[in-house]
């Protein structure tokens, strides 16, 4: 777990300079904000990914959103 000022990234694995966040779905704007916002507080700028079961791309601000099937 990684804590940033009052925010928590529930699952982050730093490997080969990548951060990976996993969420079931990005179902509404509140969920999207909750999942993306902690990445903005991390000072280093390694590649960041949010992996979900969603079939659409919500990549933004350099954070890549991928479907779990496409992530390898």
Secondary structure, DSSP 8 states (H G I E B T S, - for coil): -EEETTEEESS----SSEEEEE-S---SHHHHHHHHHHHHT-SS--EEEEEES-SS---BTTEEEEETTT--
